[in-house]
Amino acid sequence: MKFSSFLLVTAVHSGLASILQPRVCGDNCARAVAGMAKGPSFTSQAKADCSSFLLATVTPATTTAMTTTTLPTIVTATAYTTITTYSLIGSAAKRSAVAGPIAQVEHLENRNPEPTPTALEARQVTVVPSSTPTYASSCSGAARYSTACSCYGITATTTTAPTPTYTSTITTSTVVSTTTTTLTVAVPSGVCDPAQNYGAIYEQGNRDSATSLLMYYNSNTANCCARCFTEEQNCSEYLFNPNNGACYLYNVITGNGQSTPTCPSGSDHMELPLAPGGYSGILVGVGPCGTNN
């Protein structure tokens, strides 16, 4: 009995489907879309229109690619040393600035830190066609047109477009700040007198002690005198060569007399004749560890 009821219900459903299908695919909308009387070319175009209408395009959310470009840094820095000299025995001290290049001091600081990129809101977009062809004007709307297309056996499909990429470029640069260092050196009173060619007033002569020789380039007579009296121990004499810009310092290795903090190796006795005329050429000055007579 139950089996007979099932067969009856199935038969009713099948009958309704067979009754409704001709109604759906045989109305004015379906006939307009089918266009049987218009020839095969129209039928082919109508099927293509249905396929296009039932195609949904999905565009994935945009991805963000970050790139960083760093600009080159050019550093130019110059620092100077200032030497204060005191001269003229028994009179008020005079000051004269003598400048020469020394090592540069640099401080690097990144003043353009990499910014935090602004996040883009990721959205996926789906585009579904909604406009029906003009020849399907008898269809009541997009839903009825879709039903008519199904009479061709054309169903809805979905395609996925390539994922779009947004590229953001961040440009950074390094700013270099330079510190200028000034060194002040006090020279003992009565030496390195500018009016006396900074003490270099003698011609080369004889010395009676063993000495070593130091050379400094990019110098001048004032700087050479200051080095002998302030920077070197055991300096007995100094001379500046204007031809090559070099300062020569003679330091006592084994000298005479008593050892002092400035002259721990003793002193050197020299015989240096006074230069005649003006102060030109390569002239010698007597350092703190030298005597001349």
C-alpha positions in Angstrom: 0.0 0.0 0.0 2.8 2.4 0.9 4.7 1.4 -2.3 1.7 2.3 -4.4 1.4 5.8 -2.7 5.1 6.5 -3.5 4.5 5.7 -7.2 1.5 7.9 -7.3 3.4 11.0 -5.9 6.3 10.4 -8.3 3.9 10.3 -11.2 2.2 13.5 -10.1 5.6 15.4 -9.9 6.7 14.1 -13.3 3.4 15.2 -14.7 3.7 18.7 -13.4 7.3 19.0 -14.7 6.2 17.9 -18.1 3.4 20.4 -18.0 5.5 23.4 -16.7 8.5 22.8 -19.0 6.7 23.6 -22.2 5.1 26.6 -20.6 8.5 28.0 -19.5 10.4 27.3 -22.7 7.4 28.0 -25.0 6.4 31.5 -23.9 7.1 34.7 -25.8 10.4 35.4 -23.8 11.8 31.9 -24.7 10.7 32.2 -28.3 12.3 35.7 -28.5 15.6 34.3 -27.2 15.4 31.2 -29.3 14.6 33.1 -32.5 14.1 29.9 -34.5 12.7 31.8 -37.4 15.7 34.1 -37.7 18.1 31.5 -38.8 21.2 29.7 -37.4 23.4 32.9 -37.1 20.9 34.5 -34.7 20.6 31.3 -32.7 24.4 31.1 -32.4 24.6 34.8 -31.3 21.7 34.3 -28.8 23.5 31.4 -27.2 26.7 33.5 -26.9 24.6 36.3 -25.3 23.2 33.8 -22.8 26.6 32.4 -21.9 28.0 36.0 -21.4 25.0 37.0 -19.3 25.2 34.0 -17.0 29.0 34.5 -16.5 30.0 36.0 -13.2 33.5 37.5 -12.9 35.3 37.4 -9.5 38.2 39.8 -9.0 40.3 38.7 -5.9 41.3 41.3 -3.3 44.3 43.5 -4.2 47.7 42.4 -2.7 50.3 45.0 -1.7 54.0 44.6 -2.5 56.4 47.0 -0.7 59.7 48.0 -2.1 62.3 50.3 -0.6 64.8 52.5 -2.5 67.7 54.0 -0.6 69.4 57.1 -2.0 73.3 57.2 -1.9 74.8 59.4 0.8 77.7 61.9 0.1 79.7 63.0 3.0 81.9 66.2 2.9 83.4 67.3 6.1 86.4 69.5 7.1 87.6 70.3 10.6 90.3 72.7 11.7 92.8 73.1 14.5 93.6 76.5 16.0 97.0 77.1 17.6 97.3 80.1 19.9 100.9 81.5 20.0 102.5 83.8 22.5 105.4 85.9 21.5 107.6 88.9 22.3 109.5 88.4 25.6 108.7 90.8 28.4 105.6 92.3 26.6 101.9 91.6 26.5 101.1 88.3 24.8 99.9 88.5 21.3 97.6 86.0 19.7 97.7 84.7 16.1 95.5 81.9 14.7 97.2 79.3 12.6 94.9 76.8 10.9 95.6 73.5 9.4 93.4 70.4 8.6 93.0 67.6 11.1 90.9 64.4 11.1 87.3 65.0 10.5 84.6 63.9 13.0 81.4 62.6 11.5 78.1 61.7 13.2 75.7 59.7 11.0 72.0 59.9 11.8 69.1 58.5 9.8 66.6 61.3 9.8 64.2 59.7 7.3 63.1 56.5 9.1 61.2 54.1 6.9 57.5 55.1 7.2 54.8 52.5 8.0 52.9 51.8 4.9 49.1 52.5 5.0 47.2 49.2 4.8 44.9 49.0 1.8 41.4 47.5 2.5 41.3 44.2 0.8 38.0 43.6 -1.1 37.0 40.9 -3.5 34.7 42.1 -6.3 32.1 40.0 -8.1 30.6 41.4 -11.3 27.3 39.9 -12.6 25.8 41.2 -15.8 22.3 42.7 -15.5 21.5 44.1 -18.9 19.4 41.9 -21.3 19.6 42.1 -25.1 17.1 44.3 -26.9 15.6 41.3 -28.8 14.6 39.8 -25.3 12.3 42.8 -24.5 9.4 40.4 -24.0 11.2 38.9 -21.0 10.0 40.5 -17.8 13.5 40.9 -16.3 17.0 39.4 -15.8 15.5 36.4 -13.9 13.1 35.5 -16.7 15.8 36.0 -19.3 18.1 33.6 -17.3 15.3 31.0 -17.3 14.8 31.3 -21.1 18.6 30.8 -21.5 18.3 27.6 -19.5 16.1 26.2 -22.2 19.2 26.1 -24.4 21.0 24.1 -21.6 23.1 27.1 -20.7 23.7 27.5 -16.9 25.4 30.1 -14.8 29.2 29.9 -14.6 31.9 31.8 -12.6 35.4 32.9 -13.7 38.2 34.3 -11.5 40.3 37.2 -12.8 44.0 37.5 -12.0 44.8 38.9 -8.6 45.7 42.6 -9.0 48.9 43.8 -7.3 49.6 47.3 -5.9 53.3 48.2 -5.6 54.3 50.9 -3.1 57.8 52.3 -3.2 59.3 53.9 -0.2 62.4 56.2 -0.7 64.8 56.7 2.2 67.9 58.8 2.5 70.6 59.3 5.2 71.5 62.8 6.3 75.1 63.3 7.6 75.8 66.0 10.1 79.5 67.0 10.6 81.0 68.3 13.8 83.9 70.8 13.5 86.5 70.3 16.2 88.7 73.2 17.3 91.9 72.4 19.2 93.7 75.2 21.1 97.3 74.8 22.0 99.2 77.2 24.3 102.8 77.9 23.3 105.2 79.1 26.1 105.8 82.8 26.2 108.8 84.1 24.3 108.9 81.6 21.5 107.3 81.2 18.0 107.4 85.0 17.5 105.8 85.9 14.2 108.0 89.0 14.0 111.1 86.7 14.2 109.9 84.2 11.6 108.5 82.0 14.4 112.0 81.4 15.8 113.4 80.0 12.5 116.2 82.5 12.1 119.3 80.2 11.8 121.1 78.4 9.0 121.8 74.8 9.3 125.0 73.9 11.3 126.5 71.3 13.6 125.0 69.4 16.5 126.8 67.2 19.1 124.1 64.8 20.1 122.4 61.9 18.4 118.9 62.9 17.2 116.0 61.3 15.4 114.0 63.0 12.6 110.2 63.3 12.3 108.4 64.8 9.3 105.0 66.4 9.1 103.5 67.5 5.7 100.9 70.2 4.9 102.5 72.4 7.5 104.0 75.9 7.8 106.7 77.6 10.0 104.3 78.6 12.7 102.8 75.1 13.0 106.3 73.5 12.9 107.4 75.7 15.8 104.3 74.9 17.8 104.8 71.2 17.3 108.3 71.3 18.6 107.4 73.2 21.8 104.1 71.5 22.6 103.7 68.1 21.0 107.1 66.4 21.0 109.4 65.5 23.8 113.2 65.9 23.3 112.7 68.4 20.4 116.0 70.3 19.9 115.4 72.0 16.6 112.8 72.4 13.9 112.8 73.6 10.3 110.2 74.2 7.6 110.8 73.5 4.0 108.6 75.7 1.8 109.4 73.7 -1.3 107.5 70.6 -0.1 105.5 72.0 2.8 107.2 69.6 5.3 108.1 70.3 8.9 111.2 68.5 10.2 111.7 68.0 13.9 115.0 66.8 15.4 114.5 64.9 18.7 117.4 64.2 21.1 118.2 60.5 21.6 121.2 60.8 23.8 122.0 64.3 24.9 123.8 66.4 27.5 122.8 68.0 30.7 120.0 67.1 33.1 116.9 65.2 32.2 113.6 67.2 32.4 109.9 66.2 31.7 110.2 68.1 28.4 113.6 66.8 27.6 113.9 63.3 29.2 116.9 62.5 27.0 118.8 65.7 27.9 119.7 68.5 25.6 121.6 69.0 22.4 124.3 71.7 21.9 124.3 73.2 18.4 126.3 75.7 16.4 123.8 77.4 14.1 124.9 80.6 12.4 122.3 83.4 12.3 120.8 83.8 8.8 121.9 87.0 7.1 119.3 89.3 5.6 115.6 88.3 5.4 114.0 85.1 6.5 113.9 83.1 3.2 114.8 79.6 2.3 115.1 76.7 4.7 115.8 78.1 8.1 116.2 76.4 11.5 114.7 77.2 14.9 116.0 76.1 18.3 113.6 73.9 20.3 113.2 73.5 24.1 115.8 70.8 24.2 118.5 72.7 22.2 121.1 75.3 22.9 123.0 77.4 20.4 126.1 79.5 20.7 
